[in-house]
Amino acid sequence: MRVLLGVTVASLILIFSTSSAALGLKDCKLNESDAEDSRIEHLWGGALDTTQTHARRAYVLAYDQDNLVPKWAAWHAIKDYRDTPKRKSRWKAFRTDPELPDVKDEDYVGWFDSDQNFARGHIVPYFVSGGDRDNDGMDAEYESNLRVEDEDDACTVFEINALSNIAPQFHTRFNGQPGVWWLLETDVRSMLDDGREFQIFAGTVFLDGVEVQKIGDQTLSRSEWRIGVPHGFFKVIVDPMREEAVGFLFDHAGDLEKGCNIGEPGVEWPSACIVRIQDIEAATGLKFFRKFNNAKKLRLHQSSTKQTWFNWMNTED
């Protein structure tokens, strides 16, 4: 065995594999230059409000500190980002965000199996956490054994699974099959696999003056639960090549004036949840595409119709 500066090659391999195994979100913070690159890639048309943003490799996040869930997130989605690790071992673990550390995994334990059936609902979905984003010929994992291959791309996956990117969502009725949130994500996956490109915004809706249900660690008293269950969720999907956008507004708790009530039997497909972009702005106080000129902004707003969505779904190019 050769010795390099007093350290054997075997020791170097062990050190590397140990450091990769111990890799966590604390090791993933972007430098300011890379954070700015992330904002350029993901914030298509600008930030949605003046809330502080947190740049990650695969998305940009604005956080709701009152309810400990994402306020909104923005991300760029292409086919290459669909090359994700299998959701096993380290790749399925939810992690506390050291930058936004108030939520722990135990805060969600037991809620899935409760009468409420709350899932840990990703705002930015796992299915766009992949790809060789730093263009070094490696991606997050070795497919043969699921160990870390590239630490930077592994951080992309860990950031998607950060609890700062999670909100409580009804699972069977919404987040899981055959819920309309799940169906919409499935439709987007299919279009990405066909080579489409999207800029996507999504987030939570909390109504002023309406009580917010709180969840948390069930070993603690109710008064200590701090995670708010959103009254609603929204998603705006933009095709930047066509300069078209389609907005979806989901009434998660039966409180919203607009959007689809996920508890109604007739809400079977995402198209039932399409609304005007203005309706999402009214429900959230956010403003989309603020950096664009009025003509482009108007074109994007006017394209949010069921017909646009049906055209997208039926187009092969």
C-alpha positions as CSV (number, residue, x, y, z in Angstrom):
1,M,0.0,0.0,0.0
2,R,1.5,3.4,-1.0
3,V,1.7,6.1,1.6
4,L,1.0,9.8,0.6
5,L,2.3,12.3,3.1
6,G,2.0,9.8,5.9
7,V,-1.6,8.8,4.9
8,T,-2.3,5.5,3.1
9,V,-4.5,5.5,0.0
10,A,-6.9,3.3,1.9
11,S,-7.2,5.9,4.7
12,L,-7.9,8.6,2.1
13,I,-10.7,6.5,0.7
14,L,-12.1,5.9,4.2
15,I,-11.9,9.6,5.0
16,F,-13.8,10.5,1.8
17,S,-16.5,7.8,2.3
18,T,-17.0,8.8,5.9
19,S,-17.3,12.5,5.1
20,S,-19.8,11.7,2.4
21,A,-21.8,9.4,4.7
22,A,-21.9,12.2,7.2
23,L,-22.8,14.9,4.7
24,G,-25.8,16.9,5.9
25,L,-27.6,20.1,5.2
26,K,-25.2,22.0,7.5
27,D,-22.6,21.3,4.7
28,C,-24.7,22.5,1.9
29,K,-24.9,26.3,2.3
30,L,-24.2,28.1,-1.0
31,N,-21.7,30.9,-1.3
32,E,-23.2,34.2,-2.4
33,S,-22.1,33.9,-6.0
34,D,-23.9,30.5,-6.3
35,A,-26.9,31.8,-4.4
36,E,-27.2,34.6,-6.9
37,D,-26.9,32.1,-9.8
38,S,-29.8,30.2,-8.2
39,R,-32.0,33.3,-8.0
40,I,-31.3,34.1,-11.6
41,E,-32.3,30.6,-12.7
42,H,-35.4,30.1,-10.5
43,L,-36.9,33.6,-10.0
44,W,-38.5,33.9,-13.4
45,G,-40.0,37.4,-13.5
46,G,-38.8,38.3,-10.1
47,A,-39.6,37.5,-6.5
48,L,-43.3,37.4,-5.6
49,D,-43.1,39.8,-2.6
50,T,-40.5,41.4,-0.3
51,T,-40.2,38.4,2.0
52,Q,-36.5,37.3,2.6
53,T,-35.6,34.6,0.1
54,H,-33.4,31.6,0.7
55,A,-31.5,30.3,-2.3
56,R,-31.0,26.6,-2.7
57,R,-29.6,24.7,-5.7
58,A,-32.9,23.5,-7.1
59,Y,-35.2,26.4,-5.9
60,V,-35.6,29.7,-4.1
61,L,-37.8,29.8,-1.0
62,A,-39.7,32.4,1.0
63,Y,-40.6,31.2,4.4
64,D,-43.6,31.8,6.6
65,Q,-42.2,32.2,10.1
66,D,-45.6,32.5,11.7
67,N,-46.8,29.1,10.4
68,L,-43.4,27.3,9.9
69,V,-44.1,26.3,6.3
70,P,-43.0,27.7,2.9
71,K,-44.8,30.9,2.0
72,W,-43.8,30.4,-1.7
73,A,-41.1,28.8,-3.7
74,A,-39.9,29.1,-7.3
75,W,-38.0,26.6,-9.4
76,H,-36.9,25.8,-12.9
77,A,-37.8,22.4,-14.2
78,I,-36.2,20.5,-17.1
79,K,-35.9,16.8,-18.1
80,D,-32.3,16.6,-16.8
81,Y,-33.5,17.4,-13.3
82,R,-35.7,14.3,-13.4
83,D,-32.7,12.0,-12.9
84,T,-33.3,11.6,-9.1
85,P,-32.0,9.0,-6.7
86,K,-34.3,6.2,-5.6
87,R,-36.1,7.4,-2.4
88,K,-34.3,5.0,-0.1
89,S,-31.9,5.4,2.8
90,R,-30.4,8.9,3.0
91,W,-32.4,10.0,-0.1
92,K,-35.8,9.7,1.6
93,A,-34.8,11.3,4.9
94,F,-36.4,14.6,6.0
95,R,-33.9,16.9,7.5
96,T,-34.1,20.0,9.7
97,D,-32.9,23.1,7.9
98,P,-30.1,24.7,9.9
99,E,-31.0,28.0,8.4
100,L,-34.7,27.6,9.4
101,P,-34.4,25.2,12.3
102,D,-37.8,25.4,14.0
103,V,-39.3,22.3,12.5
104,K,-38.1,18.8,13.4
105,D,-39.1,15.5,11.9
106,E,-40.9,14.5,15.1
107,D,-43.3,17.4,14.6
108,Y,-44.9,15.3,11.8
109,V,-44.7,11.9,13.4
110,G,-48.1,10.3,13.8
111,W,-50.1,12.7,11.7
112,F,-50.1,10.6,8.6
113,D,-51.8,7.7,10.5
114,S,-54.2,10.0,12.4
115,D,-57.8,10.8,11.3
116,Q,-56.4,14.0,9.7
117,N,-54.0,11.9,7.5
118,F,-51.5,14.8,7.1
119,A,-48.5,14.0,4.8
120,R,-45.2,15.8,4.8
121,G,-46.1,17.7,1.6
122,H,-43.2,18.9,-0.6
123,I,-43.8,22.4,-2.1
124,V,-40.9,21.9,-4.5
125,P,-41.3,18.2,-5.5
126,Y,-38.7,15.5,-5.1
127,F,-38.9,14.6,-8.8
128,V,-36.9,17.7,-9.8
129,S,-34.0,17.2,-7.3
130,G,-31.7,15.3,-9.7
131,G,-29.3,15.9,-12.5
132,D,-25.6,16.9,-12.7
133,R,-26.2,20.5,-11.9
134,D,-22.5,21.4,-11.5
135,N,-21.6,19.7,-14.9
136,D,-18.8,17.7,-13.5
137,G,-19.9,14.4,-15.0
138,M,-21.3,13.0,-11.7
139,D,-24.7,13.1,-10.1
140,A,-25.9,12.7,-6.5
141,E,-25.5,8.9,-6.1
142,Y,-23.9,5.8,-7.3
143,E,-26.9,3.9,-8.8
144,S,-25.4,0.5,-7.8
145,N,-25.3,1.2,-4.0
146,L,-27.0,4.6,-3.5
147,R,-23.9,6.0,-1.8
148,V,-23.0,9.7,-2.4
149,E,-21.2,10.2,-5.7
150,D,-21.2,14.0,-5.9
151,E,-21.6,16.0,-2.8
152,D,-22.9,19.1,-4.5
153,D,-25.7,17.2,-6.3
154,A,-26.4,15.3,-3.1
155,C,-27.0,18.6,-1.4
156,T,-29.6,19.4,-4.0
157,V,-31.6,16.3,-2.9
158,F,-31.1,17.1,0.8
159,E,-32.4,20.6,0.2
160,I,-35.5,19.3,-1.5
161,N,-36.2,17.1,1.5
162,A,-35.5,19.9,4.0
163,L,-38.4,20.4,6.4
164,S,-38.4,24.1,5.4
165,N,-39.8,22.9,2.0
166,I,-42.6,20.9,3.7
167,A,-46.2,21.8,4.7
168,P,-48.9,19.5,6.1
169,Q,-51.2,18.3,3.3
170,F,-54.1,15.9,3.4
171,H,-52.6,12.8,1.8
172,T,-55.4,10.6,0.4
173,R,-57.5,13.5,-0.7
174,F,-54.7,15.7,-2.0
175,N,-51.0,14.9,-1.8
176,G,-51.2,11.2,-2.7
177,Q,-52.9,9.2,-5.4
178,P,-55.5,10.1,-6.7
179,G,-55.5,13.6,-5.2
180,V,-55.4,16.6,-7.5
181,W,-52.0,17.8,-6.2
182,W,-50.5,14.4,-7.0
183,L,-52.2,14.3,-10.4
184,L,-50.9,17.8,-11.3
185,E,-47.3,16.8,-10.3
186,T,-47.8,13.6,-12.4
187,D,-48.9,15.7,-15.4
188,V,-45.9,18.0,-15.1
189,R,-43.5,15.0,-14.8
190,S,-44.9,13.6,-18.0
191,M,-44.4,16.8,-19.9
192,L,-40.9,17.2,-18.6
193,D,-40.0,13.7,-19.7
194,D,-41.3,14.7,-23.2
195,G,-38.7,17.5,-23.2
196,R,-40.8,20.5,-22.0
197,E,-39.3,23.2,-19.8
198,F,-41.2,25.0,-17.1
199,Q,-40.7,27.8,-14.5
200,I,-42.9,27.0,-11.5
201,F,-44.2,28.8,-8.5
202,A,-46.0,27.2,-5.6
203,G,-46.9,28.0,-2.0
204,T,-49.4,28.1,0.8
205,V,-52.5,30.2,1.4
206,F,-53.5,31.5,4.9
207,L,-56.6,33.7,5.1
208,D,-56.7,36.7,7.3
209,G,-59.1,36.4,10.2
210,V,-59.7,32.6,9.8
211,E,-58.5,30.2,12.5
212,V,-55.4,28.2,11.6
213,Q,-55.2,24.6,12.7
214,K,-51.7,23.9,14.3
215,I,-49.9,20.5,14.4
216,G,-46.6,19.5,16.0
217,D,-44.9,16.9,18.2
218,Q,-47.7,14.8,19.7
219,T,-45.6,14.2,22.8
220,L,-46.0,17.9,23.6
221,S,-49.1,19.8,24.6
222,R,-51.3,21.4,22.0
223,S,-50.2,24.8,23.0
224,E,-46.7,24.0,21.9
225,W,-47.8,23.0,18.3
226,R,-46.7,25.7,15.9
227,I,-47.0,24.3,12.3
228,G,-50.0,25.8,10.5
229,V,-52.2,23.7,8.2
230,P,-52.7,25.9,5.2
231,H,-56.2,26.9,4.2
232,G,-55.1,26.5,0.6
233,F,-52.2,25.9,-1.9
234,F,-51.4,27.4,-5.2
235,K,-49.2,26.5,-8.2
236,V,-48.4,28.6,-11.3
237,I,-46.8,26.7,-14.1
238,V,-45.1,28.8,-16.8
239,D,-43.9,27.7,-20.3
240,P,-41.3,30.3,-20.9
241,M,-40.9,29.4,-24.6
242,R,-44.6,30.0,-25.3
243,E,-44.9,32.8,-22.7
244,E,-47.9,31.1,-21.3
245,A,-48.8,30.5,-17.7
246,V,-51.5,28.4,-16.0
247,G,-52.5,29.0,-12.4
248,F,-54.1,26.4,-10.0
249,L,-55.7,27.3,-6.6
250,F,-56.6,24.5,-4.2
251,D,-59.0,25.0,-1.4
252,H,-57.4,22.7,1.1
253,A,-59.6,23.3,4.2
254,G,-62.9,24.5,2.7
255,D,-62.3,28.2,3.4
256,L,-61.3,29.8,0.0
257,E,-63.7,31.8,-2.2
258,K,-62.0,30.8,-5.4
259,G,-60.3,27.6,-6.5
260,C,-61.3,23.9,-6.3
261,N,-62.5,22.5,-3.0
262,I,-60.6,19.2,-2.7
263,G,-63.3,17.7,-0.5
264,E,-65.9,17.9,-3.3
265,P,-66.6,14.7,-5.3
266,G,-66.5,16.5,-8.6
267,V,-62.9,17.7,-8.2
268,E,-61.2,14.8,-9.9
269,W,-58.7,16.5,-12.2
270,P,-56.3,19.4,-11.9
271,S,-58.1,21.3,-14.6
272,A,-61.0,21.8,-12.2
273,C,-58.6,24.0,-10.1
274,I,-57.4,26.4,-12.8
275,V,-58.1,30.0,-12.0
276,R,-56.9,33.4,-13.1
277,I,-53.5,34.5,-11.9
278,Q,-55.3,37.5,-10.4
279,D,-57.3,35.1,-8.2
280,I,-54.1,33.7,-6.8
281,E,-52.8,37.2,-6.2
282,A,-55.9,38.2,-4.4
283,A,-55.8,35.1,-2.1
284,T,-52.1,35.4,-1.3
285,G,-51.2,39.1,-1.7
286,L,-48.4,38.0,-4.0
287,K,-47.5,39.5,-7.4
288,F,-46.3,37.5,-10.3
289,F,-44.0,38.5,-13.1
290,R,-43.4,42.0,-11.6
291,K,-40.1,42.4,-13.5
292,F,-41.7,42.1,-16.9
293,N,-43.2,44.9,-19.0
294,N,-47.0,45.3,-19.0
295,A,-47.6,43.6,-22.4
296,K,-45.7,40.4,-21.4
297,K,-47.4,40.4,-17.9
298,L,-50.8,40.8,-19.5
299,R,-50.1,38.0,-22.0
300,L,-49.1,35.6,-19.2
301,H,-52.1,36.5,-17.0
302,Q,-54.6,36.1,-19.9
303,S,-53.2,32.6,-20.8
304,S,-54.3,31.0,-17.5
305,T,-57.3,29.1,-18.9
306,K,-58.3,25.5,-19.2
307,Q,-57.9,25.6,-22.9
308,T,-54.2,26.5,-22.5
309,W,-53.7,23.6,-20.2
310,F,-55.5,21.2,-22.5
311,N,-53.3,22.5,-25.4
312,W,-50.2,21.8,-23.3
313,M,-51.3,18.3,-22.4
314,N,-52.1,17.4,-26.0
315,T,-48.9,18.8,-27.6
316,E,-46.0,16.6,-28.4
317,D,-43.4,19.3,-29.2
